[in-house]
């Protein structure tokens, strides 16, 4: 897993989705967001859509997605759990 990177040290690639520590809705939160080199602004995903946060202190790349699970493996797992 990646470590948090201070925005003072380095910014992510422009408009790349990353995890951010952002000030939103009167508290610091971990959210998904991105930075725009062109607008020099951060944007985060909120329950209300894309918004500009009150500040961002750190970011990190998103983790790799889970590996695909075959249907056969899924069905066997359901049987073991008696689903």
N, C-alpha and C positions, 0 to 999 in steps of 0.2 A: 504494500500500500504506500502511496506517495505521502510525503510530508507537506504540511501547510507552508505556503510560500508567501512572504510578506509582499504587499503591493509596492512597498518602498524598494524592494530588491529586484523585482521583475514582474512584468505583466504577462498574462497568457496571450497566445496568438489571437489576433482580432476576431471577435465574434465566435470564438470557440466556447462551447458549453463547458463550464467548470463548476465545482462546488465553491461557494464563497461564504465568508463570515461577514454578514451585512447587517446594518442597522435598519430595521423595518418594523413598523407598527409599535414604536416606543420600546424596542428591545433588540439586543443582538441575537441573530439567528444564523443557523447554517442553512443555506438555500442553494438552488441551482441558478446560475447567472452567466453573464458574459460581459466582456469589455469591448467597446468600440474604439479603435484607434482614430477613426475619422472624427467621431463626435467627442472623444475623450471622456466618455461616460460609461458607467456601469449600468446594467439592467439586470433585474432578478425576476424569477417567476413567482408570483404570489397567487393566492386563491382568487384574486381580482384581476388576473392577467399580468402582463409585463409591466413592471414599474421601475422607476429610478430610486434606488435606496438612499437613505440618509448618509451612508458611508460604507465602504468596504475596506477591511484591514488585511485579509488573507484570502488566498485561493488555493485550490489543488485540482489536478486533472480528475475527471470522473473515473471511477473504477471500471475495469473491463466488464462487459455484460456476462451473465452466467452462460455456461456452455449449454448447447442445445440438449434437450432430453428427448430420447426416442420415445415414440408412442408405446412400444413394447415395454420399456423400462417403467413408464408411467403406469401402465395397466398392472404390472407386477407389484408395484409399490401400493397401489390402491387395494389390491387383494390382501397384501400383508396387513394393511390398516383396517381391513373389513369395511371399506367405504362403499 
